[in-house]
C-alpha cells in the first residue's frame, strides 16, 4: 500500500525563520568547536598541520616503500622538503590561529550541522525517511570524516611534495608564506570531505527528481576523464599515485548511481 507523503504547511516566512535558526545553531556549534580547538593549538599546528612538511610523515614513508619495492619514482624518499615557512605580516600568525580554530570547529560540529539540515528538510520527506535521521547523520558524518582523512593523508602530501619540488630555476628558493601553506592543507582536506558527500547529495537530488540513474550513467565517461585529470594534476608523474587518488572518487560515483537507482525504485513502489 502506497504511503502518503505528508507536508508540513509552512509559509515562505516560516521557512526563512527555520533557515535562520539552522544558521544560528550551526554557527554556535562551530564557535564552540573552535573554542575547543583553540585549547589544542600546539597539537593542531605542530603535529597535524605541519606534519606533511616533514619528510618523515607517514604518507611519504608509505609511498617511499612502494616506490623502492617496484622501482617507481622515488621523490617521496627524502629527509626534508625543500622549502621553509615564513610569516610576512604582523597579524599573520594570530589570524591563522583564529581561522584554523574555526576550521577545526566546523569539522567537530559537522554531525550537529547535518542534524540541523535534516531537521530543515524533514517535512518534505516520507515518514519512513524521517525515521532514518540517525542513519543519515551517521553515514554522512562517516563519509565526511573519511574524506577529510583522505584529503589530509593522501591529497595534501601529494600536493605539497609536487609543488615543493617543482622548480623553474635553481636560482629560485622556496620561502613559502604560512598563509599559503595552511590554506592548502585546510582547503584540500575540507574540499575532499565535502566531495565524499557525493552519495548523500545524489540521494536527495534523486529524491527530488533533479537527477536520475540514466543521467549519471550517460555522464559517467566524462566524470571518469575529469577524475583522471584531477588525479594527474595533484600527484607526481607515476601511475601508482594517480590510481590511489582516482579509485575512491570513481567508487563514490558508481555508488551514487546505485543510490539514485534505489531512490527511483522506492518512489515507483510508493506510487
Secondary structure, 3 states (H helix, E strand, C coil): CCCCCCCCCCCHHHHHHHHHHHHHHHHHHHHHHHHHHHCCHHHHHHHHHCHHHECCCHHHHHHHHHHHHHCCCCCCCCCECCCEEECCCCCHHHHHHHHHHHHHHHHHHHHHHHHHHHHHHHHHCCHHHHCCHHHHHHHHHHHHHHHHHHHHHHHHHHHHHHHHCCCCCCCCCCEEEHHHHHHHHHHHHHHHHHHCCHHHHHHHHHHCCCCCHHHHHHCHHHHHHHHHHHHHHHCCCCHHHHHHHHHHHHHHHHHHHHHHHHHHHHHHHHC
